[in-house]
Structure formats: C-alpha cells, structure tokens
C-alpha cells in the first residue's frame, strides 16, 4: 500500500466505509415498506370508517406508529448501518455537483427515491422511516418534561438556522467558501454514524449526544435545526399528495390540534399559512378535533370521511 501512496489508516477508513454500504439495496426496500405502512395507517386503517366521533380518541392508535419507529431504528439503522439515508442522498448529490464524486446518475436516483417517498405522504420518509429521525421521535415520546415540551421553538428561527446552514454547506462544497471544493460540512456532524458505531471525530459524537439529550425536551432537534434533507423535504411538502387537511367550515378554532402538534405545523394548517413548520405525519392531531374537522387524505379531495354522527354545530 505504501507504493500506492495509501497509508494504513486511510485504507482502514475506506474498508469501513465500503462495509457500511453493504445491504444498501435491501435498505431502500425497507424505507419504502415503512413509508407504505405509514400511508396505509394514516389514510386507510388508523381511523375506522363511520366510527362515532365520541370514539375519536381511539383513532390512529400510537402503537402502529411506535412499531414503525422501532423497526426503523433497528433495521434501517443498527442492522444495516448508516448508509444509505435521506441526509446522505443530499450530500452525495452536492458532491456530484461540486465535481468531487462521479456517480451522478446513481445519486440522482437515490435522492429521487427519498424525495418521492416524502411527496407521497407528507414527509413520511422522515416521520416514519428515517432511523435517526425515528430515534429522536421515540426519545421525545418518553412521557417526561411535559410542561417544557409545550413550549415550542419558533419555526422562523429554526428554519432560518437550517436554511443558512444549507446555503453555507453548498457554498463550502462547491469551493466558493473555505478553499478547495468537496468539503462536506454535514459530514462533520453526521448523526447516522451512530448506526455504524464509528465516530470519526469528537464533533460527530457530540452532535449525536446533544441531539438525543435535547430530544427529551425539543421535538426532533437535528431535523429542525440541521438536516439538509429535512430542509428540502419541507419545501417539497407544498406538493405532497397526501397530508393533514383541515375542513375550515367545520373548524371551530378550538386549538386542540395546535396543542397536540409537537411543532407549529397544525397552526399553519388552521391559519392557512402557506409555508408553515414541517409536518412529520406523526398523527398526533388526527384524533383530538371535537368537530371532526381534521383528517389525513388526498390533497385534491374535497370529500371528508364519514363518522357515525355529524360534527358539533352542524
């Protein structure tokens, strides 16, 4: 290896990197399967057709969601390793654009798959299948610090941080900032290294620890503040085919869904804000409305699902 100009450390790193991609094809199928399950649960089976409104608290049982999250962490994370993942698909595409990676077709297809899964159902890939997103979701779901969790970070602030980081990362990647092109700022804070149990720098380990501890109080902090795919899929939410929808004629503006939402996405739906906070299709808002004004469905459909009784005031 010395004759080829490759030292032992570099060789070890390369071998580890290749092994982390083992089984990647299977992982794509698992991502798709978890997204499909999320779509079936939210659109078809989570809420019984014709169920009385008084039974709404039993709609969309959390167990169906929790099982998907656990499977995502175990199989899309620790069993099959850190690669591929939604965040990586963005980074690799940026490397192709910067000219430091030459797998453009493959990387476009990978990114297209992830963004397509995000469009099918509102960020279902992030909410139901991404292993680090799932781990943050499970940690946040631990019934502790409920009073603190009611105080949500301002979306304008979190999205500004995430957006600025994305722009800076692109400029660094293409070499307009920081010198030579190809440097990935996201590589320095990649939490998916957790699933390969390989922390190349203390910054990566610190990022993982900080995200998981902060996740006890704040909903999906890495997704909100850093993840480049989270930022892009937030933009893609504008064209999601299935999403949380509000019947504004039936809505009495009681704020139940707004309170249940871990971010301010439900508020944006109710107030008709065009670029509100990310919606991770977690389903928390879907069984709290006293007038059956909120549901998960096809974006172009004007027909509401039927319950066994009319909404209050109708």
N, C-alpha and C positions, 0 to 999 in steps of 0.2 A: 504493500500500500504506500510505502514511503516513496517508491519510484514514481507512483502516480500523483504524488503531491497530496495524499489524503492521510491525515493522522488518525490515530485510534479513536479519539473522542468523536471526531466528525463521522467516522464510519459507524460507530455505535449509535449516534443520533439518527443517521439515515436508516439503519436497520429498524430501530424503534419506530420511526415514522412510517415505514412501509408496513410493519406489523399492525399498526393502529388502523390501517385501511383494510385489513383482512375482514372479509364478510360484509363489505360495504354494500354489495348488491342486495343482500338479504335485508339490510337495514332500511333501504329505500322502500322495500315492500312493507316492512313493519310500520314505517312512518305513514304510508298510505292506508294501512289497515286501521291504525289508531284514529286517523282523521275520518275514515269511513264510519267507524264506530261512533265517534263524536257526532257526526252528521245524522246517523240513524237515531241516536239517542235524543238529540235536540229537536229534530224535525218530525220523527215518527213515533217513537215509543216512550219517550220520557213523560209525556202527558197523555193520559187515556182520552180518546175521542169521546165527547159527550159527558165527561166526568163533571159532577156538580162543582160549582165554584167554591162551595164551602169545604171541599176536599183539596183545594189548591196547594196546601202545604205539603201534601204527599206527592205532588207532581215533581218530575225531574229529581228523583232521589239521588243524594250525593254519592251513594255507593258506586253508581255507574261511572261517575267521573273519577272518583278516587282510585278505582281499579285501573282505569286507563293511565292515570298518572304513575301509579306504582309500576305498571308494565313498561312505561316509557323510561323510567329511571333505571330499572333492572336490565331490560333487554336492549333498548336503544342507547343506553348509557354504559353500565358496567360490563355487561356481557359482550357487546360488540364494539366497545371502545368509543373514543371521542369522535371519530370520523366515519361517515360524513355527518354534517349537521347544518342547520339553516344558516348560522353565522358564517361558517366556513365557506358556504357557497358564494356568499358575497365577497369575502376576502380573496378567494381564488379568482373570481371574475375580475376584480380590481387588479390583481397581479397580471392577468392576461392583457388588460388594457394598458398597463404600465410596461408591457413587453418583457417581463421577467419570468413569465410562465407561458408555455406553448401548448396548452390544451384547451383552446378557446371553445371548440365545439362541445367537448365533454362538459366543461364548466357551465356553458350556457344551458345545456340540457338539465344539469343538476339544479341550477338556480331556477330554471323554468318550472321544474317539478315542485320545488318548495314554494315558489310564489303562487303556482297554480293551486296547490293544496290550501294556501292561505286565502285564495279568492273563492274557492268552492264554498267554504263556510268561513265566516269572519274570523280570520287568524286561528283557525282550528289547529294548524300545524304548530303554532306557538303555544296555544292554550291546552292542547290535549296530547301532543306527541313529542315536542322538544324535551329531551331529558333534563337539561338544566332548568328550563322553564318549569317543568313538572316538579322538580325537586324544590324549587322556590315556592311553588303553589302548595305543596304538601307541608312545608315548614310554616307558611302563612296560615294554613288551615288548623294548626295546633291552637286549641281554644285558650290562648293566653293573651294578656295585654289588650283586651277588647276595647278599652277606653282609648288607648293610644291609636289603635287601628282605625277608629272612627275619624281621625284627623288625617286627611289625605294630602299628599304633596300636590301643589298647584301644577296642573298639566302644562301650563305655559312655561314654567320653569324647567320641569323635567324634559320636556320635548326640545326646549332650546339647548339644553346641555347635550342631549343625544344628537340633535341636528348639527350642532357646532363640531362635536367630536367626529361625526361622519364626514363633514366637509374637510376638516383638518386631516383626517386619515386618508382621504382621497388625494389631497394635495401632497402629503408625505409620500404616498405610494407611487405617484407619477413623477416624483422628484422635484416638484415646484417648491417644496419646503423640506429642509433638512438634508439636502445633498442628493446622493445617488438614488434613483428610483428603485422600488421593490421593498422598501422597509414597511412592514405592517404594524401599525400602532395597535391593532386589535390582537395581534399575536402576543403582545406583551401583557395582555390582561385576559387571556383566553381561559374561561372557566371550564370549558369542556375537557381540559387536561385532567380534571378530577377523575374522569371516567377511564383514563389510562393510568391513573395514579402516577403521573410523571409531571413534576413541576420544575420546569427548566430554570425559572428564576423565582426569587422570593416574591416578586410583584404578582406573579400568577397565583401563587399560594395565598398571598394576602387578599387578592381580589375574590377568590373563592370563599375564604373565611369571612370576609366583610359582607359579601352578598348573602351568605347563609345566615349570619347573625342578624344583619339588618332585616332580612326577610321575615323575622319573627314579628317585626313592627310595621314594615313597609311592604306593600304588595309588589312582588317581582322587581326588586330594585335594579338588578342588572338589565332586565328587559326595558324598564322605564328610562334608565339613565345612559346606557352604553350600547346595547346590542344593535349593530347596523341592520340586521335583518328585521329586527323589531321596528326600526325607523322606516324601512322601505315597505314592510307589510302594513304599517299604519297608513301610508299613502295608498296602498293597494286596497285598503278597506272601502274606499269610495266605490269600488266596482265589485265588492263581494256579492256573490249570487244568493247566499243565504245568510241572514243576520238577525239580530234582535230588532223587532219592529214594534212601533207604538201606534195604537189607534187613538189619535188625538181627539176624536169625537167622544170616545168612551173615557179618556183620561180625565181624572178629577184633580190632578196636580197635588196628590197627597204626599208625594216624596218617598213612598215606600221603596220603590225600585232604586231611587237615588241613594237611599241609605244602605240598601243591600249591596250595591255595586262597590267593589273594593277600590275602584278608581272613580273618575267622573264621567265615564262613558254613558251611563244611563241618563245623567243630567243632560248630556249633549243630545241624546235621542229625544228626550221630553221637550227640551227647549229648541229643538230643531237647529242645533249648532252644526254647521257643515264639516268642520274639522275638529271634532271633539277628541277626547282621550281614546287610547287604544281600547278595543273590546276584545277580550281573550275568549269569548264564548264560554265562560265559566258556568253560566246558567243561574247564578245567584238571584238575578232579578225576575226570573220567569214564574215564580210561584208565590210572589208576595203581593201582587196587584189585587186590590179588593174589587175592581170592576172588570177584570179580565181584559185589560187594555193593552197588554204586552205579550208578545209571542215571538217564536223563532221560526222564520219561514222565508220563502222565495221572495226576493226583493220586488218583483213586479206584480206579485199577487195582491189583490185588494180584498180578498175574502178572508175573514177571520175564522179561526177554528171555533167549533161549536162546543158550548158547555151545556150542562143539564139545566141551566137557568139563565135568565137574562141578567146582564150586569146591573149593578145598583143604579137607580135613577133612570132606567130605560123602560 
